Amino acid sequence: MKKIFCLILYCFSCLVVIQAQSECGQDSIKYLIAYNYIVNDYVTKGKTITVSDSIIDLDRNWFSEELKKFPKEQRKLNQYRANKGFIWSDPFYSSCIASMFPVKDVSANNILFFSQIEDDILLADVLPYKNVFINWKSDKYNRDRMFNYKLISIFTVVNQYLFIFDEDGTLKLSLNREMIYE
């Protein structure tokens, strides 16, 4: 009986790992499409960018007006926060993102934060490093602050991106804008 229970437990854990890997596989293509778009965008061209391994709950409403020709996507965008009960999720570590972008470029002058992909919608913010991080290699405290979205997004200019994908995973629409966070 104990062997059967262990076998069932093992099989269940394998299913969970397979499910997590398949979601990463499906999402990784979208993250790579977005990343390549961003690094080749005229706004970021020539700038070095490193990718945070944390998923951030980014605000979607900024792009609502620009989606008038896409009413289905506009509805999804406008309903997102209400569907979440107007609660913002805390940032969380993404092993998928970490495995796709494992090397952190310590000389990069910008950091890219991705949102979670929901309803085939992905958001990304590109923020400049702040001068407070010049000596970030010297202690763990500064390294932790370097990837703290709330800390580095205060009083700065951000390049925001919205990506909408078709059901087959191809890029349907991309929008970007520059905003000043205060």
N, C-alpha and C positions, 0 to 999 in steps of 0.2 A: 504494500500500500504506500509506503514511504517513497519507494522508487517511482511509482506511478505519479505521485504528487510532484516529485522533483522533475520528472519528465514533462508534465503539464506546465509547470512553472517555467522550465527552460524554453519550451515551445512558445509560451506567451511572451517571454522576454525577447525571443528572436523576432516575433511578429512586430513588437513595438519598435525594435531597432530597424527592421526592414521598412516599416511605415515612415519613420523619421528620415531614413535615407532617401526614400522615394519622394517625399515632400521636398527635401533639399535638392534632389535632382531636378524636379519640376521648377522650383523657384530659382535655382542657381542660374539657369539660362536667362531668366528675366533680370536677375541682378547683374549678370555679365553684360547684357544688352544695355542696361541703364548705365553701368560703369563706363563702357566704351563710348556711349553717347556723351557722357559728361566730360571725360578726358579729351574728347575730340571737339567739344563745343568751343565756339570762339571766345566765350567768356573765360573759360578755364584753360584754353590752349596756352601751352608754355609754362603753366604752373604745375608744381608737383603736388600730388594728392595722395594721402594715405587713407585707408578705409578703417573706420571703427568696427569692432566686432560686436557692438551692441545695437540692438534694434530699438529705435526711438519712435514713440507715438507722435508723429508729426501732424500738424494742423492741415487739414485738407481744404477748408473753406476758402482759402485765399484764391483758389483757382476756379471757383464756382461760376463766376460771371463769364469766364472764357470758354465754358462748356455749353453755351446755348445751342450750338449746332449738334450737340451730343446729349439729348435730354435724358437718355437712360443712364449714362455715366454721371451726368449732373445730379440726378436723383440719388444715385448711390453715394456720391460725394457729400451731398447735403444731409443724407440720413446717417452717415457714418457715426458722428458724435452722439446723436440721439440713440442709435442702436447700442451704443456703449454706455448708455445711462448718463451721458455727459461726464463720464469719469475718464481721466487720463491714466493710461497704463504707465507703470514705471519702466525705465529702460531694462532690457534683459539681454544676456549673452546669447549670441547665435553661433553655434558650432558650424553651421553651414557657411556663414559669412567668414568666420575665422579660418575655415579650411580653404575657402576660395581666395582669400587675401591674407596669407599667413605672415608675410613680411611687412613689418611696419617701417616705412621710410622715415628715419629720424631727421632727415634734412628737408622733408616736405614742408611746404608753407601753407597747406590747406588740409582739412580733414573732412571726409565724406561720411555722413550718417545716412543710413537707410531706414525706411519704415518697414513694417511687416507688409507682405503682399496680401491684400484682401480684396475680393471682388475684381481681381485682375487689375488692381490699381496699386502703384508703387510710388512713394514719394522719396525724395532725397534732398538733403541740405548740404551744401558745401560751405564750410566756415573757415576763416583764416585762423591760423594759430595766433595766439596772443603773445606779446613779449614776455609775459610771466613764465613762459615755457622755455626760454632760451637755455636755461641750465637744467632742463627736465631730466637728463640722464643721470644727474648727480644724486637724486634721491627718489625713493618710491612715492613719496607724497606728491611731487610734481608730476610723475608719470601718471598717477591716478587722476589728477586734475586735468591732464592733457586730453583725456577722452571723456570728460564730464560735459555732456551737452549743455546742461543748464548753466554751468559756469562759463563756458567759452562762447555761448550765444548771447551774452549780455553786452549791450552797447557795441554792436558790430554789424557789418554788412554781410548778408547771407545770399547765396545763389540757391534758389529753390527750384526743384524740378518735379514735374508730375508726369508719370508714364502710365498709359492705359494700354493694356494688352488684349488681343483677341483671345477667344477661347482656345485657339491652337497655339498660343504663346508668342505669336508675332506682335511686334510693336504696332499699335493702331494709331496712337497719338502721343506726342510729347510736347510739353509746355515748360517754359522756364521764366523766371522773373528774379529781379534783385530786390531785396527788402532790407530795411534797416531795423534791427531789433534794438529796442531801448529797455 
